[in-house]
Amino acid sequence: MKLLLFGSWVFCYFASLLVLRMWTEAYLRSPLTRSLLVNMVSESRTQQEAHEWYGCHTEILGEAVRPAFIQSYLDTETEAFLNRSAEKSGCLFTQLYHSFVSTLFSPFVSRTSINGYLGRGSMFVFSPEQFRQLMNISQDWKSKRLLDLGAGDGEVTKVMSPHFEEIYTTEVSATMKWQLEKKQYRVLGIDEWQDTGFQYDLISCLNLLDRCDQPVKLLKDIRRSLEPSKGRLVLAAVLPFHPYVEIGGKWEQPSEFLVVQGKTWEEQVTSMANGVFKEAGFAVEAFTRLPYLCEGDMYSDYYHLDDAVFVLRPEE
């Protein structure tokens, strides 16, 4: 009887998702209408959304931080990620399977771990060209050690790794660690990377500060672990800044809080530069505004948040 009830639930679940999906633009019955809609969405994305994703009102920025702003644009690598995400979103039965597994395990497994198991939900922070522009380096520039904190599935690590001889990563999720090891990145423990006996030329902390239980301690550990003369921190933060920590599939408040003031993206950037980073012993060398993109699902081709991406240098 229990097996019959479970089977009925699974059938109803997939049927409801299928009906919902059939109403989306990917399944419009008229090929002409579908083509027109896709073109309209694409054109809207490349014009209106691109302006919003990368725009900055520099006159609102603080005077000290204003000269460090670098204007970014929608490039071919970003477009390629968006197109791949749209293709994956259109795979109906794959998306139905992903949705079912996520619903089944989300009460007791973190969303990050579920994504790692399914191989979905890859993030896009910057393209190789955007990374080089932000770092002010050439395509042939090389250095010794990179540490990517909270590296996820390693897709963003791949953007930075060609410039370094040694690649180190950290990750809490067991399934994401598995993804990183498949890419042959060395995975360090979350309490190991600070005490390896060597320092790093670049540490990346991408969209981790607002998902970390002790962000103040994290910034101090990063500063201590950087090579003092040439070491740099690449830090991305979603703005507006809303910190919370995922614990066993639930969202909790962090034990340490960073004071980030202001309502607009520009005001919060200024507050982080003059407050959070300065108190942690960092100066802003460069920063830009980029969309923090995530692969979509059966409801949306992709998801995005507003990122501020900084290059920070240690200060005495």
ABEGO torsion letter per residue (X at the ends): XAAAAAAAAAAAAAAAAAAAAAABAAABABAAAAAAAAAAAAAAAAAAAAAAAABBBAAABBAAAAAABBBBBBBAAAAAAAAAAAAAAABAAAAAAAAAAAAAAAAABBAAAAAAAAGBGBBBABBAAAAAAAAGBBAABBBABBBBBGAEAGAAAAAAAAABABBBBBBABAAAAAAAAAAGBBBBBAAAAAAAGBBBABBBBBGAAAABABAAAAAAAAAAABBAAABBBBBBBBOBBBBBBBBGGBBBBBABBBBBBEABAAAAAAAAAABAAAAAGBBBABBBBBBBBBBBBAABABBBBBBBBBBBBBBX
